[in-house]
Amino acid sequence: MRLGLVIDLDTCVGCHACATSCKEWNTSSITAPLTDYDPYGKEPSGVWFNRIRHYEVGDYPNNKTINFPMSCMHCENAECVTVCPTGASYKRPEDGIVLVDQDKCMGCNYCSWACPYGARELDRESGTMKKCTLCVDRLYDEALPVEERKPACVLACPAHARMFGDLDDPQSTVSRAVRDRGGYALMPELNYNPTNHYLPPRTRAPVPTNDLGRPSLARKVKEWVNRVIER
Amino acid sequence: MSKAPKIEDHSKQEIKYSTCYMCACRCGIKVTIEDNRVRFIQGNRNHPINKGVLCAKGSAGIMKQCSPARLRNPLLRRPGTERGAGDFIEISWDEALDMLAKRLAHIRATDPNKLAFFTGRDQMQALTRLWAEQFGTLNWSAHGGFCSVNMAAAGLYMLGHAFWEFGDPDWDRTKYFMLWGVAEDHSSNPFKIGIEKLKSRGGKFVGINPARTGYQAVADEWVPIRPGTDAMLALSMIHVLLSRELFDWDFLVRYTNAPFLVVQTPGQKGDGLIWRDESGAPLVWDLKKEDFVSGLEPHSHPALFGEHTTPDGRTVKTVMSLLAERYLSARFAPENAAKICGVPASTIERLALEVAHIAFKESIEIDVQWTDWAGRKHDKFIGRPVSMHAMRGISAHSNGFQAARAIHLLQILLGTIDCPGGFRAKAPYPKPVPPPGKPAKRARPNTPLDAHPLGFPTAPEDLVIDESGRPLRIDKAYSWEAPIANHGLMHMVITNAVNGDPYKIDTLIFFMANMAWNSSMNTKNIQDMLRDKDENGEYKIPFLVVADAFHSETVHFADLVLPDTTYLERYDAISLLDRPISEPDAICDSIRHPLLDLDRNVRPWQEVLIDLGGRLKLPAFTHADGTPKYSGYKDFIIHYESQPGVGFLAGWRGKDGSQSLRGEPNPDQWERYIENQGFFQYHLPKAMRYFRFANKEYLDFAHEVGFNKSADPIIMELYSEAIQRFRLAGLGLYDGPQPPNAVDRERLVTYFDPLPDFYEPLEQQRIDKNEYPFFAVNQRPMMMYHSWDSQNAWLRQIIAQNYLYMNRVRGESLGIKDGSWVWVESHNGRIRVQAKLIEGCQEDTVWTWNGIGKQSGTWGLKPDAPEATQGFLMNHLISELLPAKEGERRLTNSDPITGQAAWYDLMVKVTPAAPGEEGVWPTFALVSPLPGAEAKPDILQYNTRIRKQG
């Protein structure tokens, strides 16, 4: 099983709901807290598992704005795990989720240097590395309703631009979405084989306009023939 | 296998359901509480509004709950200190309310209009209105006048419903969606859900907006338009439709006033009014009878087009003929519209043809038997699956009322109103066009008003003016300057009160409105006005009361601060009497209830109003023996009835809770709501879900449950006779009040067009466009609600500074680099800000995020917070008055019809700052901390698992 996210760039409106819902779940969760520095001051910052980048492609007026959420890709070949000197970073064999054991982590940052996606963040207060857990403590919590055994970001996403599931199962919703929509993973050339995928914006066929009446410049209002319609 | 993940201990947790208040969307929330702290806020998947999802703001509610900006105690400006010095003392609630009640009792007994009570982005307008009405002051309104009254007024004077709270696109069926102007906060989650539904079905989403921000990012087509020209775009699309006979004949004949005959006697009284029979019924030309018949009778065959002569020799034309003559003129041809809108003619034509194709070639049918207003049975609803939404980008212009009407006219011509796939009404709408009820005119000592302070004028007789034509309201709503100001003009209250124009007041109460900062134009001058004293050394606004939950800039100027609760700490009714949350298929309302114990000496404003109502012995809040009628807000909501059987909450009425919508008060009503996860919904039967303006079953039902006073069909008004009556008054051709002032006469003649039209926004008519070549507008980030969320430790990490965004190529042509400091100057002032060059900006437009800039020291932020040191307000550049004109009194910078604040009419010039000129300007004095203010932590580690931290 390879659990992961599929993110739809056609509908992601860039609202940051995934980021804050992640923050609120995880700040009291298994790698709690997600520390915030100078929260009311000059340079507010903090630990986030999920950040949304916004960028433009193309020149005006043919430009497009892309909202791009990024979090841990839960790579199959997770270099962050390979480089970890303490064994704190590990990949769960049963579902592919990459986690950091907070008791073993010494905050050396090797993993964050190894991660090309910028998915790992050092909590300066705890001195440990923190990252997306895919809300593993929600996934296996039988006290939660079945529908809610999902990452917080997926539950929250108002545009349903985040799907969660098993990318190993070719029949899963996520696998099908990747197949049908030409989903792709980031930086395949690194051979990390990220689990998370992105769906590109859809292209839609033009709306036909050649099946409508032709303009009649000669026609004036007074010449309009009334139709008999019952009120 | 790895070790099992640590699963959360739920033993000390409680799950409660309530309603979000991180913006005006009012989503259902499921809140996990642990030891009186919030563990998790998520969307309630059973809730009709958000169906389980939740936005960035809603998910950051925890940080609002622990904001250091929360007020803690009632505060009094320290006697002997100056207003705006920020020197407060803490007082008890008894002291605060005794002091206020005494003052208010005197006002009420002498001249109730000396109290002005204006409320901000609250969701309890039905209660504040009732309170003001009972007090007896005309001077009440909520914030609609500076928000989006143009949308509401345009819809209610044309369709019977309107954008946002009164209507929604049919997200499940629409195939083509046009979004006009800013909308990210109106509405939030339902729109994100809807856009995804549309796109996953392969529908097309067109965004018409000078900036490619927010939802426009995922639009299939972005139409960068010049701000304030949307009416021309819509009317030019109508030109294209008319020129090809692409409109819904049946819809227009059956459901609108398009076939009504209009008197054409230019220069004479009665010109432009609907021709009526002796009973007042509008007349049409019947094609079968070849005679004039009542347009209200079923089974007639009215001619859509035509010109006739009445028996008394007057020429009459159908509305549709007038409309076609108007919009087929060359003025509206795409080539001409292109010059105004900055949108290519070919695009305008194509958009018109695309909507026509979807409406007429891809129509949809729902097989349901329904009965029309005349009792005729139909076996299907036919839908034209084009939908539209517009919001502040259209509304916040001085031509916004007519622009919103132009968009509605486009929808009506396509027959896409309340049909499958179209723009649907939400209960209690639709209402008659316009809705009944006229604004109250007379205030008397110790006496409630005899009508609501706000209503729907249809003729000059309905204005709230004295015999000499002077305004009777402090905001001049319903005066000749803003005749159908249905939501008041909150943005004018401070200016008018300080100028004593039309009169002086004594006490001004603001609830939840940041009028000393981002909710006022001309911020710096407004702050000066609040400090302004008369020749006797008395403040021109003698007593300013601010009720708010947070330390806003306006709190700083208060004489008395009444601290409110947060949305997780109080009871609230989100009522059908107020700003409804219904869905097109279901009538809905909801509640909030206290999820957390209070840890501060604060009171819900609702409770304070009920308390004051009792102290002041306002009849609705007092027994005959003078004792208070209600023990508090909860008790009030249970028992108050606006008409027999109709109260604030529609669910579980009747003594045993068995009745919906109408029934006796139920003492257990709150408990039933809480059991049902905080909301009520009444699903309309399938036969009542469409064409409700002419759907007999629905109209009868709406009458029975008290939504409408009659079950008559609702006729859409493409042509507004009410507007024409005002124009006739301007022309001196009206038997009734006429404006004494030439300026008002000219405005009525020019702008009160019974058919929607485009005119250049008023301020722009007076500005040299060579000097000030850029349109300047505000947009709203999806993760912030107005000024509210800079106090939110998580949301401000996403955005803590705003920039001036401009088109890259255009900026570079002016020597502006990305990130460089620029001067932005308008007729009203200048600001220095940092520019960002982007592609997603129409080339004649600059814009910024609204409400990010803050005054240093407010909102629980440290003095060096970037919101204060680098963020800015565009408001400094905007005047609440139009540029002065020789021989004319100063006029409000608002829509001349509705009084809607014209925020987005601003024109500016942008020049690079000189080398060394850096930093935002102007800067404002540091606001001193309030007594007992919470410490602002340097490190925040919120974690409900550990008690002492966070």
Chai-1 contact restraints between the chains, C-beta under 6 A:
chainA,res_idxA,chainB,res_idxB,connection_type,confidence,min_distance_angstrom,max_distance_angstrom,comment,restraint_id
A,D10,B,K199,contact,1.0,0.0,6.0,A-B,restraint_1
A,T11,B,E196,contact,1.0,0.0,6.0,A-B,restraint_2
A,T11,B,K199,contact,1.0,0.0,6.0,A-B,restraint_3
A,T11,B,V218,contact,1.0,0.0,6.0,A-B,restraint_4
A,V13,B,K192,contact,1.0,0.0,6.0,A-B,restraint_5
A,V13,B,Y215,contact,1.0,0.0,6.0,A-B,restraint_6
A,V13,B,V218,contact,1.0,0.0,6.0,A-B,restraint_7
A,G14,B,A217,contact,1.0,0.0,6.0,A-B,restraint_8
A,C15,B,C55,contact,1.0,0.0,6.0,A-B,restraint_9
A,C15,B,A56,contact,1.0,0.0,6.0,A-B,restraint_10
A,C15,B,M782,contact,1.0,0.0,6.0,A-B,restraint_11
A,H16,B,A56,contact,1.0,0.0,6.0,A-B,restraint_12
A,H16,B,M783,contact,1.0,0.0,6.0,A-B,restraint_13
A,H16,B,I798,contact,1.0,0.0,6.0,A-B,restraint_14
A,A17,B,C55,contact,1.0,0.0,6.0,A-B,restraint_15
A,A17,B,A56,contact,1.0,0.0,6.0,A-B,restraint_16
A,A17,B,S59,contact,1.0,0.0,6.0,A-B,restraint_17
A,T20,B,A56,contact,1.0,0.0,6.0,A-B,restraint_18
A,T20,B,S59,contact,1.0,0.0,6.0,A-B,restraint_19
A,T20,B,A60,contact,1.0,0.0,6.0,A-B,restraint_20
A,T20,B,W794,contact,1.0,0.0,6.0,A-B,restraint_21
A,S21,B,S59,contact,1.0,0.0,6.0,A-B,restraint_22
A,K23,B,W794,contact,1.0,0.0,6.0,A-B,restraint_23
A,E24,B,S59,contact,1.0,0.0,6.0,A-B,restraint_24
A,E24,B,I62,contact,1.0,0.0,6.0,A-B,restraint_25
A,W25,B,F40,contact,1.0,0.0,6.0,A-B,restraint_26
A,T27,B,Y942,contact,1.0,0.0,6.0,A-B,restraint_27
A,T27,B,N943,contact,1.0,0.0,6.0,A-B,restraint_28
A,S28,B,R39,contact,1.0,0.0,6.0,A-B,restraint_29
A,S28,B,N943,contact,1.0,0.0,6.0,A-B,restraint_30
A,S28,B,T944,contact,1.0,0.0,6.0,A-B,restraint_31
A,S28,B,R945,contact,1.0,0.0,6.0,A-B,restraint_32
A,I30,B,K6,contact,1.0,0.0,6.0,A-B,restraint_33
A,A32,B,N943,contact,1.0,0.0,6.0,A-B,restraint_34
A,A32,B,R945,contact,1.0,0.0,6.0,A-B,restraint_35
A,P33,B,Q941,contact,1.0,0.0,6.0,A-B,restraint_36
A,P33,B,Y942,contact,1.0,0.0,6.0,A-B,restraint_37
A,P33,B,N943,contact,1.0,0.0,6.0,A-B,restraint_38
A,T35,B,Q941,contact,1.0,0.0,6.0,A-B,restraint_39
A,D36,B,A793,contact,1.0,0.0,6.0,A-B,restraint_40
A,D36,B,L940,contact,1.0,0.0,6.0,A-B,restraint_41
A,P39,B,A793,contact,1.0,0.0,6.0,A-B,restraint_42
A,P39,B,L940,contact,1.0,0.0,6.0,A-B,restraint_43
A,Y40,B,G860,contact,1.0,0.0,6.0,A-B,restraint_44
A,Y40,B,L861,contact,1.0,0.0,6.0,A-B,restraint_45
A,Y40,B,K862,contact,1.0,0.0,6.0,A-B,restraint_46
A,Y40,B,K936,contact,1.0,0.0,6.0,A-B,restraint_47
A,G41,B,K862,contact,1.0,0.0,6.0,A-B,restraint_48
A,K42,B,D864,contact,1.0,0.0,6.0,A-B,restraint_49
A,P44,B,R796,contact,1.0,0.0,6.0,A-B,restraint_50
A,P44,B,Q797,contact,1.0,0.0,6.0,A-B,restraint_51
A,P44,B,A800,contact,1.0,0.0,6.0,A-B,restraint_52
A,G46,B,Q797,contact,1.0,0.0,6.0,A-B,restraint_53
A,E56,B,E839,contact,1.0,0.0,6.0,A-B,restraint_54
A,E56,B,G840,contact,1.0,0.0,6.0,A-B,restraint_55
A,D59,B,E839,contact,1.0,0.0,6.0,A-B,restraint_56
A,Y60,B,E839,contact,1.0,0.0,6.0,A-B,restraint_57
A,P61,B,P224,contact,1.0,0.0,6.0,A-B,restraint_58
A,N63,B,E839,contact,1.0,0.0,6.0,A-B,restraint_59
A,N63,B,G840,contact,1.0,0.0,6.0,A-B,restraint_60
A,T65,B,R212,contact,1.0,0.0,6.0,A-B,restraint_61
A,T65,B,A217,contact,1.0,0.0,6.0,A-B,restraint_62
A,T65,B,G840,contact,1.0,0.0,6.0,A-B,restraint_63
A,N67,B,A217,contact,1.0,0.0,6.0,A-B,restraint_64
A,R92,B,S2,contact,1.0,0.0,6.0,A-B,restraint_65
A,E94,B,M1,contact,1.0,0.0,6.0,A-B,restraint_66
A,V136,B,P5,contact,1.0,0.0,6.0,A-B,restraint_67
A,D137,B,P5,contact,1.0,0.0,6.0,A-B,restraint_68
A,D137,B,I7,contact,1.0,0.0,6.0,A-B,restraint_69
A,D137,B,E8,contact,1.0,0.0,6.0,A-B,restraint_70
A,Y140,B,P5,contact,1.0,0.0,6.0,A-B,restraint_71
A,D141,B,I7,contact,1.0,0.0,6.0,A-B,restraint_72
A,A143,B,H10,contact,1.0,0.0,6.0,A-B,restraint_73
A,L155,B,Q42,contact,1.0,0.0,6.0,A-B,restraint_74
A,A156,B,V53,contact,1.0,0.0,6.0,A-B,restraint_75
A,A156,B,L54,contact,1.0,0.0,6.0,A-B,restraint_76
A,A156,B,S59,contact,1.0,0.0,6.0,A-B,restraint_77
A,P158,B,V53,contact,1.0,0.0,6.0,A-B,restraint_78
A,P158,B,C55,contact,1.0,0.0,6.0,A-B,restraint_79
A,P158,B,N189,contact,1.0,0.0,6.0,A-B,restraint_80
A,P158,B,K192,contact,1.0,0.0,6.0,A-B,restraint_81
A,A159,B,K192,contact,1.0,0.0,6.0,A-B,restraint_82
A,A159,B,E196,contact,1.0,0.0,6.0,A-B,restraint_83
A,H160,B,E196,contact,1.0,0.0,6.0,A-B,restraint_84
A,R204,B,D220,contact,1.0,0.0,6.0,A-B,restraint_85
A,V207,B,E354,contact,1.0,0.0,6.0,A-B,restraint_86
A,V207,B,H357,contact,1.0,0.0,6.0,A-B,restraint_87
A,P208,B,H357,contact,1.0,0.0,6.0,A-B,restraint_88
A,T209,B,L353,contact,1.0,0.0,6.0,A-B,restraint_89
A,T209,B,E354,contact,1.0,0.0,6.0,A-B,restraint_90
A,T209,B,H357,contact,1.0,0.0,6.0,A-B,restraint_91
A,D211,B,K361,contact,1.0,0.0,6.0,A-B,restraint_92
A,L212,B,L353,contact,1.0,0.0,6.0,A-B,restraint_93
A,L212,B,A356,contact,1.0,0.0,6.0,A-B,restraint_94
A,G213,B,R244,contact,1.0,0.0,6.0,A-B,restraint_95
A,G213,B,E245,contact,1.0,0.0,6.0,A-B,restraint_96
A,P215,B,S243,contact,1.0,0.0,6.0,A-B,restraint_97
A,P215,B,R244,contact,1.0,0.0,6.0,A-B,restraint_98
A,V221,B,S321,contact,1.0,0.0,6.0,A-B,restraint_99
A,V221,B,A324,contact,1.0,0.0,6.0,A-B,restraint_100
A,V221,B,E325,contact,1.0,0.0,6.0,A-B,restraint_101
A,W224,B,F305,contact,1.0,0.0,6.0,A-B,restraint_102
A,N226,B,L287,contact,1.0,0.0,6.0,A-B,restraint_103
A,N226,B,A303,contact,1.0,0.0,6.0,A-B,restraint_104
A,N226,B,L304,contact,1.0,0.0,6.0,A-B,restraint_105
A,N226,B,F305,contact,1.0,0.0,6.0,A-B,restraint_106
A,R227,B,W249,contact,1.0,0.0,6.0,A-B,restraint_107
A,V228,B,L287,contact,1.0,0.0,6.0,A-B,restraint_108
A,V228,B,H301,contact,1.0,0.0,6.0,A-B,restraint_109
A,I229,B,D250,contact,1.0,0.0,6.0,A-B,restraint_110
A,I229,B,V253,contact,1.0,0.0,6.0,A-B,restraint_111
A,E230,B,H301,contact,1.0,0.0,6.0,A-B,restraint_112
A,R231,B,V253,contact,1.0,0.0,6.0,A-B,restraint_113
A,R231,B,R254,contact,1.0,0.0,6.0,A-B,restraint_114
A,R231,B,S300,contact,1.0,0.0,6.0,A-B,restraint_115
A,R231,B,P302,contact,1.0,0.0,6.0,A-B,restraint_116
